[in-house]
Amino acid sequence: MNELWLIRHAETEWSKAHRHTGRTDIPLTDEGRAAAAKVRDRVAGHAFAAVLVSPLSRARETAELAGLGEHAQFRDDLLEWDYGDYEGITTADIRKDRPGWYLWDDGVPNGEAASDVAARVDRVIEEALGSDGDVAVVAHGHVLRVLAARWLEQPPQLGGRLVLETGAISRLGFERDVRALLAWNT
């Protein structure tokens, strides 16, 4: 494997409203569809050895509009963080009852901890490392942030420091055989 291209799904109504969108299958907005189509120009002509995609519709549609759908291989390990009782709620609303709450340290009731997400993305990383070329991953904001942290061989909580916009592309790879962050949130 040479590089791991992380592509966050484009805008949904919930991402636009900053609602925690884990397993709820929210479609892209019209603006999101237009942004996903622009990703196509940025990946056009690039040969990927594998295209790994979350099975949720917002990631599948982003992959399709980006011209990657034909080669998509769906992976449950790329599902977004399970936000449990906080699904669909904003951080501001959660903090009304839990002042200072921080997903990356505090987790969510009846959902996943950061370590659970890390275990899933570690399997994706191992699969990608076994590929014979660049790998595209189309998924969700928090799971991709954890993936980047784990790529860098850091605790999943580092993902809390890696802001990732909808429709963004980031690239992970190597610097002298050491895992490195090559480009972020472009």
C-alpha positions in Angstrom: 0.0 0.0 0.0 1.2 3.5 -0.8 -1.5 5.9 0.5 -4.8 5.8 2.3 -7.2 8.4 1.0 -9.9 9.3 3.5 -13.1 10.8 2.0 -15.7 12.0 4.4 -19.3 11.8 3.1 -20.8 15.0 2.0 -23.3 17.2 3.9 -26.6 15.8 5.4 -29.2 17.8 7.3 -27.9 16.4 10.5 -24.2 17.2 9.8 -25.3 20.7 8.8 -27.1 21.1 12.2 -24.1 19.5 14.1 -26.3 16.6 15.3 -24.4 13.4 16.3 -25.2 11.2 13.3 -24.1 7.7 14.0 -26.2 4.8 12.7 -29.3 6.7 11.6 -29.3 6.5 7.9 -29.6 10.2 6.8 -29.3 11.0 3.1 -27.2 13.7 1.5 -28.7 17.2 1.0 -28.8 18.7 -2.5 -25.7 20.7 -1.5 -24.1 17.5 -0.3 -24.7 15.8 -3.6 -23.1 18.7 -5.5 -20.1 18.6 -3.2 -19.8 14.8 -3.6 -19.8 15.3 -7.4 -16.9 17.7 -7.0 -14.9 15.0 -5.3 -15.1 13.1 -8.6 -12.8 15.8 -10.2 -10.3 15.4 -7.4 -10.0 11.6 -7.6 -10.5 11.3 -11.4 -7.9 9.2 -13.1 -6.4 8.0 -9.8 -6.2 4.2 -9.7 -7.2 2.7 -6.3 -6.3 -0.9 -5.4 -9.4 -0.9 -3.2 -12.4 1.3 -2.3 -13.7 0.6 1.2 -17.0 2.2 2.0 -19.4 2.4 5.0 -22.7 0.7 4.2 -24.7 3.8 5.3 -26.4 5.6 2.4 -24.6 9.0 2.9 -21.2 7.3 2.4 -22.5 5.0 -0.4 -24.0 8.0 -2.3 -20.8 10.0 -1.8 -18.7 7.2 -3.2 -21.1 6.8 -6.2 -21.2 10.5 -7.0 -17.4 10.7 -6.6 -17.1 8.0 -9.3 -15.9 5.3 -6.9 -19.1 3.3 -6.5 -18.3 0.7 -9.2 -15.4 -0.6 -7.1 -17.0 -0.1 -3.6 -16.5 -2.8 -1.0 -18.7 -2.2 2.0 -17.3 -2.6 5.5 -19.4 -2.6 8.7 -16.1 -1.6 10.4 -16.5 1.8 8.7 -19.9 2.6 10.3 -19.9 5.8 12.2 -19.4 5.9 16.0 -22.5 4.4 17.7 -23.7 7.5 19.7 -26.2 5.5 21.7 -28.5 7.7 23.7 -26.9 10.8 22.1 -27.9 9.9 18.6 -29.3 12.9 16.8 -28.4 15.3 19.7 -26.0 18.2 19.4 -23.0 18.6 21.8 -24.6 21.9 23.1 -27.8 20.0 24.1 -25.8 17.2 25.7 -23.8 19.7 27.8 -27.0 21.2 29.3 -27.3 18.0 31.3 -23.5 17.0 31.3 -21.5 20.3 31.5 -18.0 19.8 30.0 -19.0 16.6 28.2 -16.4 15.6 25.6 -17.1 12.6 23.3 -13.5 11.6 23.0 -13.0 11.1 26.8 -16.5 10.6 28.2 -18.1 8.4 25.6 -21.8 7.9 25.3 -24.4 6.0 27.3 -25.5 2.8 25.5 -23.1 3.4 22.7 -19.4 2.9 21.8 -16.3 4.1 23.5 -13.4 5.4 21.6 -11.6 2.1 22.1 -14.4 0.3 20.4 -14.2 2.5 17.3 -10.4 2.0 17.4 -10.7 -1.8 17.3 -12.9 -1.5 14.2 -10.6 0.8 12.3 -7.5 -1.1 13.2 -9.0 -4.0 11.1 -9.5 -1.6 8.2 -5.9 -0.4 8.5 -4.7 -4.0 8.4 -6.8 -4.7 5.3 -5.5 -1.5 3.6 -1.9 -2.3 4.5 -2.3 -5.6 2.6 -3.4 -3.9 -0.6 -1.2 -3.5 -3.7 -1.7 0.2 -4.1 -3.6 3.2 -2.9 -6.8 2.6 -1.0 -9.8 5.0 -0.8 -12.0 4.9 2.3 -15.4 6.7 2.1 -17.0 7.0 5.6 -17.9 9.4 8.4 -16.3 12.2 10.3 -15.6 10.6 13.7 -14.7 7.1 12.4 -12.2 8.6 9.9 -10.7 10.8 12.6 -10.1 7.7 14.8 -8.7 5.9 11.8 -6.2 8.7 11.2 -5.2 8.6 14.9 -4.7 4.9 14.8 -2.8 5.1 11.5 -0.4 7.4 13.3 -0.2 4.7 16.0 -1.7 7.1 18.6 -4.7 6.6 20.9 -8.1 7.1 19.3 -8.6 10.3 21.4 -6.1 12.1 19.1 -9.0 12.1 16.6 -10.7 14.8 18.7 -8.0 17.2 17.5 -8.4 16.4 13.8 -11.4 18.4 12.5 -12.8 16.9 9.3 -15.2 18.7 7.1 -17.9 17.1 5.0 -16.8 16.2 1.5 -13.1 16.6 2.5 -10.3 14.4 1.3 -7.3 13.5 3.5 -4.3 11.4 2.7 -2.3 9.1 5.0 0.9 7.4 3.9 4.6 7.0 4.9 7.6 9.2 5.5 10.7 7.1 5.3 8.7 3.9 6.2 7.0 5.7 9.2 3.2 6.2 9.0 2.5 9.8 8.4 -0.2 12.4 7.7 0.3 13.7 4.2 -2.7 16.0 3.7 -5.6 16.8 5.9 -9.1 18.2 5.2 -8.4 19.3 1.7 
